[in-house]
Amino acid sequence: MTSIAPVSRTELSQRRQKLRRQRRVRFFQASWRSLAVLGLAAGAVWVATLPAWVIRKPEQVTIKGNQLISAQTIRTLLPIDYPQSLLKIQPQEVSSALKSRAPIAEATIDRQLFPPSLTVRIQERTPVALTLPPVGTVKPDPVSDSDQPEVSPGLLDESGIWISLKSYTSLDQNLKLPTLKITGKVNQYRPYWPQLYQAIHRSAVKISEVNLDDPSNLILKTELGSVHFGLYGANFTNQLKALDQLRRLPTRVNPSQIAHIDLKDPQSPSVQMINPKSPVKLSTP
């Protein structure tokens, strides 16, 4: 059996003193680290609040990525009271304010100390269609802020995000409006709008207006006349291809006498005349 050698009082005292010295060293090291961190933080605050690190005028803000909205207009939308310390400017708050005040999908804000300035990088929402409420819709109260697609003119981007026309045009009088028009019940078609728009955009036959008044019958105003597609669905692409094959229709039928083209069945298109005896049946190649 192994025996344990006795420890003298002197050795125990020396060990206690050594441990106390080690604890004091660790305490002072931790204290110095804390003081250093506090000093750096205080120094950063002091430097950032110096007059040299202050945004004094809108010209110190650089706008990048804008194509529709002018840089000057975007600067007026920034929630910044000049002069303002760079430290007090919160990028997330500035980004949120921009997205709520203008058709902007994303906004990234970077602060620079040398020289003191802001860089705002934005991604705009590009309107692709002008929306008009159904005929006979009661106009909303002009002082009301509750703009809705069903009662107020507006704009749609490619993803189906609706933008109030009033808020859009108030940003800049020189903003161009899209030529494609949409009338009717926009909300019912917004889930399908990205696919619908892409098909219209790629169509070989020019399309100027989309009528959504009747959910069971999508109507497009085209260079060949009004075209009835019936219920919008997966067959829409084939219907547009059939429409492209009817390009020579004006040489066979007087366009002024056409009421509409019926493409509900792309395999058997027909033309409804204004004063018809019977619809004109057509065959696609």
Protein Blocks (a to p, Z undefined) as FASTA:
>chain_A
ZZdddddfklmmmmmmmmmmmmmmmmmmmmmmmmmmmmmmmmmmmmmmpmklccfbfklp
ccehiakbcfklmmmmpccdcdddfklpcfklmmmmmmmmpccfbdcddddfbdcddddd
ddddddfbdcdddehiacddfkbcbbcfklpccdddfkopacdfklmmmmpmkbccdfbd
cedjfklmmmmmmmmmmmmmmpmbdcfbdcfkbmklccdddfkbccdebjadfklmmmmm
mmmmmmmmmmmpcfklpmbdcfkbmmlgcdddfbdfbdcddddZZ
